[in-house]
Amino acid sequence: QLQLVESGGGLVQAGGSLRLSCAASGRTFSTYAMSWFRQAPGKEREFVAAINWSGGNTYYADSVKGRFTISRDNAKNTVYLQMNSLKPEDTAVYYCNVGYYSDYSRPSGSWGPGTQVTVSS
């Protein structure tokens, strides 16, 4: 199974930007769809974005569409989430995971430690 470690979170003001990274270990990384999820305090995890194995197809939750961009570099076994125009509502712990093969909005692996994103007013 893939081992996933998220990084790049931090504290930013509303309107600012962050770029999250998810580093994966495993020879077969390039064969998997990858997804980002987030969980705010007191709330369930929610789907944020997904990308297919080649990077040619991307999917976004309505709440982040137009502000966030998912990408991947298979040579580096890494998936990214560029977050622009951040809002306080984006405050959450962000996680990556393998996307379920028939529905990328569902996780299909174990969770990594996540990375905290805090957006202040």
Backbone as JSON, one array per atom type, in Angstrom:
{
  "sequence": "QLQLVESGGGLVQAGGSLRLSCAASGRTFSTYAMSWFRQAPGKEREFVAAINWSGGNTYYADSVKGRFTISRDNAKNTVYLQMNSLKPEDTAVYYCNVGYYSDYSRPSGSWGPGTQVTVSS",
  "N": [[0.82, -1.18, 0.0], [0.29, 2.35, -0.47], [2.21, 4.84, 1.21], [1.46, 7.89, 2.63], [2.21, 11.31, 3.0], [1.35, 14.45, 4.0], [2.03, 17.94, 3.47], [2.83, 21.47, 3.83], [0.86, 23.1, 4.86], [-0.4, 25.86, 6.88], [-0.68, 29.08, 8.52], [-2.61, 31.62, 7.2], [-3.77, 34.8, 5.94], [-7.13, 35.73, 5.05], [-7.83, 35.57, 1.6], [-5.28, 34.96, 0.87], [-2.73, 32.58, -0.26], [-1.83, 29.1, -0.46], [0.24, 26.26, -1.05], [-0.22, 22.93, -1.03], [1.39, 19.77, -0.51], [1.57, 16.3, -1.25], [3.31, 13.61, -0.54], [4.09, 10.48, -1.79], [4.97, 7.09, -1.25], [5.93, 4.38, -3.18], [6.03, 2.18, -5.92], [3.95, 2.08, -7.74], [2.56, 4.47, -7.8], [1.94, 6.14, -9.98], [-0.15, 4.88, -11.25], [-2.48, 5.35, -9.92], [-5.48, 7.18, -9.3], [-5.68, 10.24, -7.5], [-6.77, 12.0, -4.6], [-7.85, 14.9, -2.75], [-8.93, 15.65, 0.54], [-10.72, 17.22, 3.24], [-11.08, 18.16, 6.7], [-12.87, 19.9, 8.99], [-13.01, 21.23, 12.37], [-15.3, 19.43, 14.35], [-16.76, 18.58, 12.16], [-17.54, 16.32, 9.44], [-15.2, 14.56, 7.32], [-14.65, 15.92, 4.07], [-14.86, 15.81, 0.51], [-12.5, 17.37, -1.64], [-10.89, 17.71, -4.03], [-9.85, 15.96, -7.02], [-7.7, 13.94, -9.11], [-6.91, 12.25, -12.09], [-4.94, 9.34, -13.08], [-3.07, 10.18, -15.03], [-3.13, 12.9, -14.91], [-4.69, 14.29, -16.65], [-7.38, 14.7, -16.23], [-9.42, 16.44, -13.99], [-11.23, 17.09, -10.93], [-13.5, 18.88, -8.86], [-14.81, 19.97, -5.72], [-17.76, 21.95, -5.41], [-17.45, 24.07, -3.65], [-14.81, 24.87, -3.79], [-14.16, 25.23, -6.39], [-12.63, 26.96, -9.03], [-10.94, 28.3, -7.34], [-9.1, 26.53, -6.2], [-6.51, 24.32, -7.36], [-5.68, 21.17, -8.47], [-2.86, 19.1, -9.02], [-0.31, 16.9, -10.36], [2.86, 15.23, -10.11], [4.2, 12.68, -11.42], [6.76, 11.68, -11.68], [7.94, 12.51, -9.36], [6.42, 11.3, -7.47], [4.3, 12.74, -6.27], [1.48, 14.68, -5.33], [-0.26, 17.75, -5.69], [-1.9, 20.59, -4.19], [-2.91, 23.58, -5.08], [-3.96, 26.41, -3.5], [-5.85, 29.2, -3.75], [-7.12, 32.52, -3.06], [-8.05, 32.16, -0.42], [-10.44, 31.4, 2.13], [-11.9, 31.94, 5.41], [-13.6, 29.76, 5.85], [-12.27, 27.69, 4.68], [-10.58, 26.67, 6.52], [-9.17, 23.86, 7.95], [-8.06, 20.46, 8.5], [-6.12, 19.07, 6.04], [-6.09, 16.3, 3.87], [-4.6, 13.79, 1.8], [-5.41, 11.07, -0.41], [-5.71, 7.84, -1.97], [-7.8, 7.81, -4.74], [-10.97, 6.27, -5.04], [-11.54, 3.82, -7.51], [-13.8, 3.99, -9.2], [-15.12, 6.21, -8.29], [-13.87, 9.05, -7.55], [-14.25, 10.76, -5.44], [-14.38, 9.33, -3.16], [-12.42, 7.9, -0.59], [-9.75, 5.48, -0.86], [-7.81, 4.23, 0.61], [-5.48, 4.15, 3.38], [-5.39, 6.81, 5.81], [-3.15, 9.58, 5.86], [-1.11, 11.72, 8.0], [-2.12, 14.29, 7.63], [-2.34, 17.88, 7.04], [-2.43, 21.01, 8.6], [-4.47, 23.72, 7.77], [-5.05, 27.04, 8.31], [-7.07, 29.8, 8.09], [-7.23, 33.14, 8.59], [-9.32, 35.98, 9.48]],
  "CA": [[0.0, 0.0, 0.0], [1.01, 3.61, -0.49], [2.36, 5.64, 2.41], [1.19, 9.26, 2.22], [2.56, 12.35, 3.96], [0.96, 15.77, 3.54], [2.8, 19.06, 4.01], [2.6, 22.76, 3.2], [-0.15, 23.89, 5.54], [0.06, 26.96, 7.71], [-1.62, 30.15, 8.85], [-2.63, 32.69, 6.21], [-4.91, 35.7, 5.98], [-8.13, 35.57, 3.99], [-7.35, 36.07, 0.32], [-3.94, 34.47, 0.62], [-2.55, 31.33, -0.99], [-0.95, 28.06, 0.03], [0.39, 25.09, -1.9], [-0.04, 21.7, -0.28], [2.02, 18.66, -1.19], [1.34, 14.97, -0.73], [4.37, 12.73, -1.0], [3.72, 9.07, -1.72], [5.99, 6.08, -1.48], [5.38, 3.22, -3.86], [6.36, 2.13, -7.35], [2.75, 2.14, -8.55], [1.87, 5.74, -7.6], [1.46, 6.72, -11.23], [-1.33, 4.16, -11.72], [-3.61, 5.68, -9.06], [-6.1, 8.48, -9.12], [-5.42, 10.79, -6.17], [-7.77, 12.96, -4.17], [-7.68, 15.68, -1.52], [-10.08, 15.77, 1.42], [-10.44, 18.09, 4.39], [-11.95, 17.99, 7.84], [-12.9, 21.01, 9.93], [-13.41, 20.79, 13.71], [-16.7, 19.12, 14.53], [-17.4, 18.22, 10.91], [-17.05, 15.14, 8.75], [-14.31, 14.77, 6.18], [-15.33, 16.18, 2.82], [-14.07, 15.78, -0.71], [-12.05, 18.68, -2.12], [-10.45, 17.67, -5.42], [-9.29, 14.68, -7.46], [-6.98, 13.96, -10.37], [-6.71, 10.88, -12.56], [-3.55, 8.86, -13.05], [-2.2, 10.9, -15.95], [-3.25, 14.33, -14.69], [-5.47, 14.89, -17.7], [-8.75, 14.96, -15.78], [-9.51, 16.91, -12.62], [-12.57, 17.23, -10.39], [-13.48, 19.76, -7.71], [-16.03, 20.3, -5.01], [-18.27, 23.26, -5.79], [-17.0, 25.08, -2.72], [-13.44, 25.29, -4.08], [-14.0, 25.37, -7.84], [-12.18, 28.28, -9.43], [-9.95, 28.8, -6.39], [-8.11, 25.49, -5.94], [-6.06, 23.56, -8.51], [-4.96, 19.95, -8.15], [-1.93, 18.67, -10.04], [0.56, 15.82, -9.89], [4.14, 15.0, -10.76], [4.41, 11.26, -11.19], [8.19, 11.43, -11.53], [8.27, 12.8, -7.97], [5.44, 10.63, -6.61], [3.73, 13.82, -5.47], [0.29, 15.39, -5.78], [-0.28, 19.1, -5.13], [-3.14, 21.35, -4.16], [-2.71, 25.02, -5.04], [-5.15, 27.03, -2.93], [-5.84, 30.64, -3.87], [-8.29, 33.23, -2.55], [-8.49, 31.38, 0.73], [-11.48, 31.93, 3.0], [-11.93, 31.3, 6.73], [-14.31, 28.49, 5.75], [-11.32, 26.67, 4.21], [-9.81, 26.18, 7.66], [-9.38, 22.43, 8.15], [-6.93, 19.59, 8.25], [-6.2, 18.58, 4.67], [-5.54, 14.97, 3.69], [-4.68, 13.18, 0.48], [-5.68, 9.64, -0.38], [-5.97, 7.23, -3.26], [-9.19, 7.91, -5.12], [-11.64, 5.03, -5.41], [-11.38, 3.74, -8.96], [-15.01, 4.37, -9.91], [-15.65, 7.43, -7.7], [-12.68, 9.65, -6.95], [-14.62, 11.49, -4.24], [-14.32, 8.39, -2.06], [-11.06, 7.43, -0.34], [-9.53, 4.06, -1.11], [-6.61, 3.82, 1.3], [-5.31, 4.64, 4.74], [-5.15, 8.24, 5.93], [-1.89, 10.08, 6.38], [-1.26, 12.6, 9.17], [-2.79, 15.52, 7.28], [-1.65, 19.14, 7.28], [-3.39, 22.01, 9.07], [-4.61, 25.0, 7.09], [-5.84, 27.98, 9.09], [-7.27, 31.06, 7.37], [-7.73, 34.16, 9.51], [-10.05, 37.1, 8.9]],
  "C": [[0.87, 1.26, 0.0], [1.07, 4.21, 0.91], [2.31, 7.11, 1.98], [1.53, 10.23, 3.34], [2.24, 13.7, 3.35], [1.83, 16.84, 4.19], [2.37, 20.34, 3.31], [1.54, 23.62, 3.85], [0.46, 24.99, 6.38], [-1.06, 27.94, 7.98], [-1.49, 31.26, 7.81], [-3.85, 33.57, 6.43], [-5.88, 35.38, 4.85], [-7.64, 36.25, 2.72], [-5.98, 35.58, -0.06], [-3.94, 33.12, -0.08], [-1.63, 30.39, -0.24], [-0.87, 26.97, -1.03], [0.7, 23.88, -1.05], [0.62, 20.63, -1.15], [1.66, 17.37, -0.49], [2.38, 14.06, -1.35], [3.98, 11.29, -0.76], [4.93, 8.19, -1.96], [5.33, 4.86, -2.12], [5.62, 3.29, -5.36], [5.16, 2.37, -8.25], [1.96, 3.43, -8.39], [1.22, 6.24, -8.88], [0.23, 6.03, -11.79], [-2.6, 4.55, -10.97], [-4.16, 7.07, -9.32], [-5.84, 8.94, -7.68], [-6.42, 11.89, -5.87], [-7.32, 13.7, -2.92], [-9.01, 15.75, -0.78], [-9.72, 16.75, 2.53], [-11.47, 17.83, 5.48], [-11.79, 19.17, 8.79], [-13.34, 20.5, 11.3], [-14.91, 20.58, 13.81], [-17.45, 18.71, 13.28], [-16.8, 16.94, 10.34], [-16.04, 15.52, 7.68], [-15.13, 15.01, 4.92], [-14.34, 16.16, 1.66], [-13.73, 17.19, -1.16], [-11.74, 18.65, -3.62], [-9.87, 16.3, -5.75], [-8.62, 14.85, -8.81], [-6.73, 12.52, -10.8], [-5.23, 10.56, -12.68], [-2.6, 9.68, -13.9], [-2.18, 12.41, -15.7], [-4.12, 15.03, -15.71], [-6.89, 15.25, -17.32], [-8.74, 15.35, -14.32], [-10.96, 17.15, -12.23], [-12.49, 18.03, -9.1], [-14.84, 19.83, -7.04], [-16.46, 21.71, -5.39], [-17.71, 24.37, -4.91], [-15.6, 25.62, -3.02], [-13.2, 25.53, -5.56], [-13.65, 26.81, -8.2], [-11.13, 28.87, -8.52], [-8.81, 27.82, -6.17], [-7.76, 24.78, -7.25], [-5.27, 22.35, -8.04], [-4.05, 19.59, -9.32], [-1.07, 17.54, -9.49], [1.83, 15.77, -10.72], [4.5, 13.55, -10.48], [5.88, 10.9, -11.05], [8.66, 11.66, -10.11], [7.34, 12.11, -6.99], [4.72, 11.62, -5.7], [2.48, 14.39, -6.14], [0.22, 16.71, -5.02], [-1.7, 19.64, -5.08], [-2.79, 22.82, -4.0], [-4.01, 25.67, -4.6], [-4.99, 28.54, -2.98], [-7.13, 31.23, -3.32], [-8.89, 32.51, -1.35], [-9.49, 32.14, 1.59], [-11.4, 31.28, 4.37], [-12.63, 29.94, 6.72], [-13.43, 27.36, 5.23], [-10.48, 26.1, 5.34], [-10.17, 24.73, 7.96], [-8.04, 21.73, 8.12], [-7.13, 18.97, 6.87], [-5.45, 17.26, 4.54], [-5.56, 14.59, 2.21], [-4.95, 11.69, 0.65], [-5.78, 9.15, -1.82], [-7.46, 7.36, -3.55], [-9.76, 6.56, -5.51], [-11.78, 4.98, -6.92], [-12.6, 4.18, -9.75], [-15.67, 5.64, -9.37], [-14.53, 8.1, -6.92], [-12.98, 10.48, -5.71], [-14.64, 10.61, -3.0], [-12.87, 7.95, -1.84], [-10.95, 5.93, -0.51], [-8.25, 3.57, -0.44], [-6.6, 4.36, 2.72], [-4.99, 6.13, 4.74], [-3.74, 8.53, 6.42], [-2.14, 11.02, 7.53], [-2.04, 13.89, 8.88], [-1.91, 16.74, 7.54], [-2.68, 20.22, 7.57], [-3.32, 23.27, 8.23], [-5.53, 25.87, 7.92], [-5.88, 29.31, 8.36], [-7.91, 32.05, 8.32], [-8.44, 35.27, 8.76], [-9.21, 38.36, 8.9]]
}
